[in-house]
């Protein structure tokens, strides 16, 4: 496979997502059935860090990156945080989000940012948690490092960046369908270090179908 230019890499991904229906099943590539298992695993992971006391992460404001219609915002972040901002490259998904979230819940979404993460600059010092799920494969290595660096600057004291994503067995596996890549865990860890962040906790998601990639969750500070 020819290595795509960054511009075509991003354009092809935008074209792919533009044709995906704005539903939970669409967000999960036809695996809507895993949503509950995924969200329960994420909640148990995140709750290890939240609460009162020294070193605990606050619950004021979170950012959902690659938020889609708000599956994670609705079921994971808004129950735990006062305010959630959403960022996604696909306008149709964000337009659909208020209806999916419901009127009462949607009131607590602070901002809907329509932008690719390679260009997105989160507000410095705004977020307790920045949740980045199933989207790092849409960034080149260089852009991922730069994005994580910006995320680090956007955290409040004791804040966390959480990456939850597929991991390859070895190396980098390209997916030409949605114009993304899947990296192995060592590569992800290296890019995190390059961004000046450290991994404070790491877990593998359990009870997912055998035929899909392993999914790991990493908390970074």
C-alpha positions in Angstrom: 0.0 0.0 0.0 1.3 3.5 -0.8 1.7 5.7 2.2 -1.0 8.3 1.8 -0.2 12.0 2.2 -1.5 13.4 5.5 -4.1 15.4 3.5 -5.5 12.4 1.6 -5.4 10.3 4.8 -7.7 12.8 6.5 -9.9 13.6 3.5 -10.6 9.9 2.9 -11.5 9.4 6.5 -13.9 12.3 6.4 -15.5 10.9 3.3 -15.9 7.5 5.0 -17.6 8.9 8.1 -19.9 11.2 6.1 -21.6 8.1 4.8 -22.0 6.4 8.2 -25.5 6.6 9.7 -25.7 8.7 12.9 -26.6 5.8 15.1 -24.9 3.8 17.9 -24.4 0.9 15.5 -22.9 3.4 12.9 -20.5 4.8 15.6 -19.3 1.2 16.4 -18.9 -0.1 12.8 -21.8 -2.5 13.1 -20.8 -3.7 16.6 -23.6 -1.7 18.5 -24.0 -4.8 20.7 -20.7 -4.2 22.5 -21.7 -0.7 23.6 -22.9 -1.7 27.1 -19.8 -3.8 27.8 -17.6 -1.0 26.5 -19.2 1.7 28.6 -19.3 -0.4 31.8 -15.6 -1.1 31.4 -14.8 2.5 30.9 -16.8 3.6 33.9 -15.0 1.1 36.2 -11.7 2.4 34.8 -12.5 6.1 35.2 -14.0 5.8 38.7 -10.6 4.7 40.0 -9.4 8.3 39.6 -12.5 10.4 40.5 -13.5 11.7 43.9 -12.3 13.7 46.8 -8.8 13.7 48.2 -5.2 14.1 47.2 -4.3 13.3 43.7 -8.0 12.6 42.7 -9.3 13.9 39.4 -12.1 16.5 39.5 -15.5 16.1 37.9 -16.2 19.6 36.6 -15.6 19.4 32.9 -14.7 16.6 30.4 -14.0 16.5 26.7 -15.2 13.7 24.4 -12.8 13.4 21.3 -14.2 11.8 18.2 -17.5 12.1 20.0 -19.8 11.2 17.1 -23.5 11.5 18.1 -22.5 11.4 21.8 -22.6 7.7 22.8 -19.8 8.2 25.4 -20.9 11.7 26.3 -24.4 10.4 27.2 -23.6 7.2 29.0 -20.2 7.7 30.5 -19.2 11.4 30.8 -22.4 13.3 31.5 -23.4 11.0 34.5 -20.0 11.8 36.0 -19.1 15.4 35.0 -21.0 18.7 35.3 -20.2 19.8 31.8 -19.0 17.9 28.7 -17.6 19.4 25.4 -17.7 17.3 22.2 -15.4 17.4 19.2 -15.9 15.5 16.0 -15.0 16.0 12.4 -18.5 15.0 11.0 -21.0 17.8 11.2 -24.0 15.5 10.8 -23.1 13.5 13.9 -22.8 16.7 16.0 -26.1 18.0 14.6 -27.8 14.7 15.6 -26.2 14.7 19.1 -28.8 16.9 21.0 -31.7 14.7 19.9 -29.7 11.5 20.8 -28.7 13.0 24.2 -32.2 14.3 25.0 -33.1 17.9 25.9 -32.3 17.8 29.6 -28.9 16.1 29.2 -27.9 18.2 26.1 -28.2 21.4 28.3 -25.0 20.3 30.0 -22.9 20.0 26.8 -20.8 23.1 26.8 -19.5 23.2 23.2 -19.8 21.2 20.0 -16.6 21.6 18.1 -16.6 20.4 14.5 -13.0 19.8 13.7 -10.4 17.1 13.0 -8.2 16.4 16.1 -5.1 17.2 14.0 -6.3 20.8 14.0 -8.2 21.0 17.2 -6.7 23.1 20.1 -8.5 22.5 23.4 -8.7 25.4 25.8 -5.7 25.4 28.2 -6.6 24.4 31.7 -10.2 23.6 31.0 -10.6 19.8 31.4 -10.5 17.3 34.2 -10.7 14.4 31.8 -10.1 14.3 28.0 -11.5 11.0 26.7 -10.1 9.9 23.4 -11.7 6.6 22.2 -11.4 4.8 18.8 -9.9 7.8 17.1 -6.1 7.9 17.5 -5.9 5.7 14.4 -7.2 8.6 12.4 -4.1 10.7 13.3 -0.6 10.4 11.8 2.2 9.8 14.4 3.3 13.4 14.2 -0.2 14.8 14.6 -1.0 12.3 17.5 2.0 13.5 19.5 1.2 17.1 18.9 -2.5 16.6 19.8 -1.6 14.7 23.0 0.8 17.6 23.9 -2.1 20.1 23.5 -4.3 17.8 25.6 -1.7 17.9 28.4 -1.8 21.7 28.4 -5.6 21.6 28.5 -5.8 19.6 31.8 -6.8 21.0 35.1 -4.6 20.0 38.1 -4.7 16.1 38.5 -6.5 15.9 35.2 -6.3 12.9 32.9 -6.1 12.1 29.2 -7.6 8.7 28.6 -6.9 6.8 25.4 -9.1 3.8 24.7 -8.4 2.1 21.4 -7.7 -1.0 19.3 -4.2 -2.3 19.5 -2.4 -4.4 16.9 -0.5 -7.5 17.7 2.7 -6.1 16.1 3.6 -3.0 14.2 1.1 -0.8 12.4 -1.9 -2.2 10.5 -3.5 0.1 8.0 -7.3 0.0 7.3 -8.0 1.4 3.9 -11.8 1.2 4.4 -12.0 4.1 6.9 -8.4 5.5 6.3 -7.0 4.7 9.7 -4.2 2.7 11.3 -4.0 0.4 14.2 -0.8 0.5 16.2 0.7 -2.0 18.6 0.9 -1.1 22.3 4.6 -0.4 22.3 4.2 2.2 19.5 1.3 3.9 21.4 3.4 4.0 24.6 6.3 5.5 22.7 4.2 8.3 21.1 2.7 9.1 24.6 6.2 9.5 26.0 7.1 11.7 23.0 4.2 13.9 23.9 5.6 14.5 27.4 2.9 12.4 29.1 3.3 9.4 31.3 1.0 6.4 31.6 -0.4 6.1 35.2 -2.7 3.1 34.6 -3.4 0.7 31.8 -6.0 -2.1 31.3 -7.3 -4.4 28.6 -11.0 -4.3 28.0 -12.5 -7.7 28.6 -15.6 -9.5 27.2 -15.3 -8.2 23.6 -15.9 -10.5 20.6 -12.9 -12.7 19.8 -12.7 -11.5 16.2 -12.0 -7.9 16.9 -8.8 -6.3 18.0 -7.8 -6.2 21.6 -8.8 -2.9 23.1 -6.6 -1.2 25.8 -7.3 1.8 28.0 -4.5 4.1 29.1 -4.7 6.9 31.6 -2.1 9.6 31.0 -0.9 12.6 33.0 
